[in-house]
Amino acid sequence: MHKRTFLKGLTLAGMSLPFTKFSAEAHIANYQHLPLHQIAADEDFWAALRADYVLQEAYINLESGYYNILPQKLLNKYIEHIKYVNSLGAYYMRTVQYENKKRVAAKLATLAGCDPSEIVITRNTTESLDTVIAGFKWQAGDEAIMAVQDYGAMLDMFREVAARHGVVNKILSVPLNPSSDEEIVALYKNAITPKTKLLLVSHVINISGQVMPIRKICDMAHEHGVKVLVDGAHAFAQLVYTIPDLHCDFYGASLHKWLSSPLGAGILYISKENQDAAWPLIGPSKSEEVGIAKFNHTGTHPVATDLTIEDSIEHYTLIGPARKQARLKFLQQYWTKQIMEMPGVVYNTPKQDTRICAIANVGIKGMPPATLAKTLFEKYKIYTVGIDTGNVVGCRITPNVFTTTKELDQLVAAIKELASAAV
């Protein structure tokens, strides 16, 4: 398809799709009696929720791991908040801005299961985690542990603190299909020395979708006096858990991924006993120098995003955290079980049910990930992202609640065709 024709198709598709209004509350209430495994596979239930999204007809979006498209309900709320803030101008910014942000942060704390004094709103996971990494009170010779599969922005910040403070970075490689939690815990344990001060671990490894045994890693690290920083970018509002139950010291996540908030929203959790363990990224005012508030001084920012987080929490709660998690795992297993053992296929995600989420990574033998992603898009009209880092070589596939099994059937057919040609 010619590029100009394709782009025209995108515009027309986005404009022509109807938005079907319905009562989500009433719809969900009709399915309350169904067990999780049954509702996860019920296409009619999820099709009604899909109707609240304006999606492109020109391609199938299987890259929700970067940014979750907002349903129309939340998009409309976001626009309302933008108009509201704009109508008040400086009056809003100088009066109720801070009160509103604290209220929304308190609701996020409830969702995360922590005290409001332990969480602040940031702009993304990178800002949250890099604040801790850069602000940690390092001394020359201190050691930090991380994995090559961790997100690049965090590894970049660790390289910077190594250059600035003389920190020694010990980079591990997490096995793609570990035999047990103990294998992973031992991997991190064996890297700890008396000089180890901080351990970074991903709750969900972004390039492969592997869910890590966070609590076991944290408990082990604490036995050796090591603090733990957790990257929860792909876990928050996808998996069902509370942050304190993980026993971590610091936790960062993005809200524009699985909570379906507008772009530019994240959280930083720091347990009460660790709020003096790091300096803030931006110098706080005198009124913010105590407690978690010192990590929340970001200057002027898009405050309408903060207000929409409240609506996103309500939407997520309405769908039901357990229902959403069950659906996403169902979709992942729906397509992966059909191709993971095929000749010509390289499968880069654990196979055990306890180690998976929505994300999985698949490659074709002999085909570079960038080529695979380009082929899936241009030949099969399926949008993904190629991954070639951290010993993961393939395309990340990330469905969402609006994804249908028919769309995944097209993915499976494409993979089978490409794999057969590679054998």
Secondary structure, 3 states (H helix, E strand, C coil): CCHHHHHHHHHHHHHHCCCCCCCHHHHHHCCCCCCHHHHHCCHHHHHHHHCCCCCCCCCEECECCCCCCCCHHHHHHHHHHHHHHHHHCHHHHHCCHHHHHHHHHHHHHHHHCCCHHHEEEECCHHHHHHHHHHHECCCCCCEEEEECCCCHHHHHHHHHHHHHHCCEEEEECCCCCCCCHHHHHHHHHCCCCCCEEEEEEECECCCCCCECCHHHHHHHHHHCCCEEEEECCCCECCECCCCHHHCCCEEEEECCCCCCCCCCCEEEEECHHHCCCECCCCCCCHHHCCHHHHHCCCCCCCHHHHHHHHHHHHHHHHHCHHHHHHHHHHHHHHHHHHHCCCCCEEECCCCCHHHCCCCEEEEECCCCHHHHHHHHHHHHCEECEEEEECCEEEEEEECCCCCCHHHHHHHHHHHHHHHHHHC
